[in-house]
């Protein structure tokens, strides 16, 4: 049976060069100065009591000197976001050019109207396969990249379990999380429309690619910034020795 422990400490981002955070990872330093590595590609935490559990690692190489307050780094990098808007604008212009010079069905495929259930199911399946494959490759790359940098310092990653953030504090007082239903409902409707309804109306092709990029940027960019707050992290230790990580 798996055992668990609740550790209290602060979350930090990791920056190997002091300028850019390591995507997909957070460092938990407990009050006892123990270090845990949280593999976190997304800022999503789940709904209510249903938490998204993260894989938790330890390493024999201390990362304390590479810990950085993500919220401060985010402020310094705010100007760089301007370049993202330039990239989006360029993509829209390129998309308009392609739309005007290439038959739409070459890009989007033929519309699935009147709706054919079998075609819709195939579209839905291909869309989710695209999402899962792309996100899995991105997550794997981030892990390999981080491991490579640790090995250069003779460090290694050892998986010790999984867990999730259970409480957050500011100035020794628990922060009460208020659930605003309107944004949640809007996000849910948006998510259902783009990932369930649309695949039944249009063919996938470019749609699958565009939606994978959008969802990746919004929910899987790996840039989860630490915010100086004390957290309680529930760590479920797996009762076995790991020969693999």
N, C-alpha and C positions, 0 to 999 in steps of 0.2 A: 504493500500500500504506500502511495506517495505521501510524504510529509511536507509541511509548509512552515514558513517563518515570515513574519512581517518586519521588514526593515524600514527604519526611518532615516531619511537623509535628503540630499539635494541632487537634482538632476542637472547634468551639464552636457553641453555639446562637446564634441571632440574636434580640435583643429590641429592638424599636424604641422601647418605652416603659419598659424596665427592669422590667416586671412580667410580661409574657406573651411566650412565645417565638413566633416566626414558624413556623407549622405547615408541615411539608414541606420545610424547608431546613436545611442545616448549612453552617457556614463552616470551611474548612480554611485555617489560616495556617501556612505552611511555615517552616522554620528561616531561610530567606532572606527572610522577611517577605512572601512572595507570597501572594495571596489567591485561593482558589477557592470557588465556590459549588456545593454538592452538593445536587441535587434528590432528597430522600429522604422519601417518604411513609410508609415502613414500616421497622420495625426488623429485618425478616427479612433475612438475609445470604446464604441459600442453604445447600447441603449440601456439605461437603467442598471439593473443588476447583471445584465448580460454583457460582460466585458470581453474585449478582444485580448487574448493572451499572447504575450510576446515571448520569444525564446530568449533565455538569459544565459550569459556566458561569464567565465572568469578567464583571466590571463595572468601569466607569471611576469608580465612586464607592466609596471605601474604607468598609468596614463594621467596621473594627477597633474603633471606639468603641462599636459596638453588639453586640460579641461578649460572650457571657455563659456562665459555666459552668452547663450545664444541670442537673447533679446538685445544685448548690446551690439553684437555682431550684425544682427539684422538691421539695426539703425544705420550702421556704417555702410552697409551694402544696399541701402534703400535706393540710392541713385542708379545702381545697376539695373533696377527694374525698368528704367526708361528704355533700355535696349530691348526688353521683352516686347514692349508695345510696338517698337519699330519692326521687330520680327513678325508680330501678328499682322501689322499693316501690310508688310510685304507679302505675307501668305494670302491675305484677302485679295490683293491686287493680282497675284499670280493665279489665284482661284478664279477670279473674274475673267482673266485672259483665257484660261483653259475652258471655262464655261462657254465663252463666246466663239471659240474656234474649234472645239471638239464636241461631237455629238454627246448629249447628256447621258445616253444609255451606255456609252463607252466608259464613262466615269462612274456613274451611280448604278448602272444596271437598269433593267426595265422595272417599272413599278409593279408591285404585287397587288394590282387592283383590276378586277374584283379580287378580294383576298382569297388566296389559295393556302389552306392550312398547312399542307405539306411543305410548300415553298417557305412559308413563314417560319415553320419549325426548323427547317434547314438554315435559314438566315439567322435565326436566334442562336442555334447551336454553333454556327461558324463565328458569330460575333463573340460569344462567351469564350470559345476556344482561343480566339485571337487575344482577348483580354488576359486570360489565364497564362497563355504562353508568353506574352510580352512581359507581364509583371513578374513571372517566375524567372525569366532571363535577367531582368533588371535586378531583382533581389539577389540572384546568384552572383552576378557581376559585382555588386556592392560588397558582398561577403568576401569574394575572392580578392578584390582590391584591398580591403581592410586587412585581411590575413597576410597578404603580400607585404604590406607596410609593417605589420607586427613582426613578421619573420626577419625583416631586415634588422630589427632590434633584438633578435633571438627570442621573440615572444610567440606565444601560441594561444589559440582559442579552445576552451573546453566548455562544452555545453553542460550546464548543471541543472537546468529545469526550465520552467516557464512561469509567467506571472503577469500581474497587471497592477496599475496604480489604484489603490483603494481609497486614499484620502489625500487631500491637499490642504496645506496650512499657510496662513500669512500672519506673522507676529504671534505665533503660538495659538492662533484661533483657527478652527476649522472653517474652510470656505464652503458655504452652502451653495450647491449647484442648482440654479433655477432652470427649469426646462421651459423654454419658450416654444410653444407648440406651433406657432405660425411658421417660423423658419423651417422647423422640422417637417411639417406637412408640405411646404413648398418644395423643399429638397427631395422629399419622397416622391412627389408627383413628377418632378423633373427627372429623377432617376428612373422611375417606371416608364415614362414616356420615351426616353432616349434608349433604354436598354431592353424594353419588352415590347412596347407598342410599335415603334418605328421599324424594327426588323420585320414586322409582319406586313409593312406597307411598301418598303423599298428593298431593293437588292442590296447586298452588303458592300463588297469591294471597297471603294474609298470611304464609305460611311463607317465601316468597321475600323479602318485605320484612323480616321479623324476622331472618332469617339474614344478609341484607345488612348490617343494622345491627350485629349481633353481630360479624361478621367485620370490619366497618369499625372498630368500637371496639377490637377486639383486635389487628388487624394493619395498619390503614390510618389510624390517627388522626393521623399526621403529627408527633406529639410524641416524637421520638427524642432523648433527652437525652444530651448530651456528658458524658464521664466523666473528664476531666483527663488521660487517657493519651495518650502519643505514638503515632502511627500511621504506617505506610507505606501510601501510597495510590497504586495503579497507575492512571495516567491515560493512556488511549489517545486520542491526538490524531487527529482526522479531517483528512486532508490535502486540505482545500478551504476556500475562503473562504465564510463564512456570511452570506448576505443576510437570512436568517430566523433566529429563535431559538425 
